[in-house]
Amino acid sequence: MFYDVRTYTCHPGTIKKHLAMYAEHGFDTQRKHLGDPVVYAQTETGNVNSYLHIWLYKDAADRATRRAALQADPAWHVYMAKSAEAGWLISQENRLMTPTPFFKR
């Protein structure tokens, strides 16, 4: 199993607008290809301009297949263009993680 942990940081004062745009134009398309995220959360303390989402994949091949389907979807390109035009994101960090042997989901 792979957990794809993605952390995004927005310019101060733009996270609510960014998440609203994603909710309207990106979330359903992403879920269509990647399934439901394990978690999608906004930071409450610390860097309050950041949020993260975690996706679960069976293995690297499963991840590659599902992400390729997402990238091929025209609706995803529409969302990505809107996000780029808005310019609210500062950074993105991706980490692929595996569960520890004692953790059972």
C-alpha positions as CSV (number, residue, x, y, z in Angstrom):
1,M,0.0,0.0,0.0
2,F,1.1,3.6,-0.7
3,Y,-0.3,6.7,1.0
4,D,0.2,9.7,-1.3
5,V,0.4,12.6,1.1
6,R,0.1,16.0,-0.6
7,T,0.6,19.3,1.3
8,Y,-0.2,22.6,-0.4
9,T,0.5,26.1,0.8
10,C,-1.5,29.1,-0.4
11,H,-0.8,32.8,-0.4
12,P,-2.1,34.4,2.9
13,G,-5.8,35.2,2.6
14,T,-6.5,33.0,-0.4
15,I,-7.0,29.5,1.0
16,K,-10.8,29.8,1.3
17,K,-11.1,31.0,-2.3
18,H,-8.7,28.2,-3.5
19,L,-10.6,25.4,-1.6
20,A,-13.9,26.8,-2.9
21,M,-12.7,26.7,-6.5
22,Y,-11.3,23.2,-6.0
23,A,-14.6,22.0,-4.5
24,E,-16.6,23.4,-7.4
25,H,-14.2,22.5,-10.3
26,G,-11.7,19.8,-9.2
27,F,-12.9,17.5,-6.4
28,D,-15.4,15.4,-8.3
29,T,-13.1,14.9,-11.2
30,Q,-10.3,13.9,-8.9
31,R,-12.5,11.5,-7.0
32,K,-13.8,10.0,-10.2
33,H,-10.2,8.8,-11.0
34,L,-8.5,8.5,-7.6
35,G,-11.4,7.3,-5.4
36,D,-12.2,9.0,-2.1
37,P,-9.3,10.5,-0.3
38,V,-8.3,9.0,3.1
39,V,-8.3,12.6,4.5
40,Y,-8.7,16.1,3.1
41,A,-7.9,18.6,5.8
42,Q,-7.2,22.3,6.3
43,T,-4.5,23.3,8.9
44,E,-6.0,24.6,12.1
45,T,-2.8,25.6,13.9
46,G,0.7,26.3,12.6
47,N,0.8,27.4,8.9
48,V,-2.9,28.2,8.5
49,N,-2.4,28.8,4.8
50,S,-1.9,25.1,4.1
51,Y,-4.0,22.0,3.7
52,L,-3.3,18.4,2.9
53,H,-4.9,15.4,1.3
54,I,-4.0,11.8,1.4
55,W,-4.9,9.2,-1.3
56,L,-4.5,5.5,-0.9
57,Y,-3.2,3.2,-3.7
58,K,-2.6,-0.6,-3.8
59,D,0.9,-0.1,-5.2
60,A,2.9,2.1,-7.6
61,A,1.3,0.7,-10.7
62,D,-2.2,1.4,-9.3
63,R,-1.1,5.0,-8.5
64,A,0.4,5.5,-12.0
65,T,-2.7,4.1,-13.7
66,R,-5.2,6.2,-11.8
67,R,-3.1,9.4,-12.0
68,A,-2.7,8.9,-15.8
69,A,-6.5,8.7,-16.2
70,L,-6.9,11.9,-14.1
71,Q,-4.3,13.7,-16.3
72,A,-6.1,12.6,-19.4
73,D,-9.5,14.0,-18.3
74,P,-10.3,17.3,-20.0
75,A,-12.3,18.4,-16.9
76,W,-9.1,18.2,-14.8
77,H,-7.3,20.4,-17.3
78,V,-10.0,23.0,-17.0
79,Y,-9.6,23.0,-13.2
80,M,-5.8,23.1,-13.5
81,A,-6.0,26.2,-15.8
82,K,-8.4,27.9,-13.4
83,S,-6.0,27.2,-10.5
84,A,-3.0,28.4,-12.4
85,E,-4.8,31.6,-13.5
86,A,-5.9,32.3,-9.9
87,G,-2.3,32.0,-8.7
88,W,-3.2,31.2,-5.1
89,L,-0.8,28.3,-4.6
90,I,2.7,28.9,-3.4
91,S,4.0,25.4,-3.0
92,Q,3.2,21.7,-3.2
93,E,4.9,18.8,-1.4
94,N,4.2,15.2,-2.2
95,R,5.3,12.2,-0.1
96,L,4.7,8.6,-0.9
97,M,4.5,6.7,2.4
98,T,3.9,3.1,3.4
99,P,2.2,2.0,6.6
100,T,4.2,0.6,9.4
101,P,3.9,-3.2,10.0
102,F,1.8,-2.8,13.1
103,F,-0.8,-0.4,11.6
104,K,-4.0,-1.9,10.2
105,R,-6.4,0.1,8.2
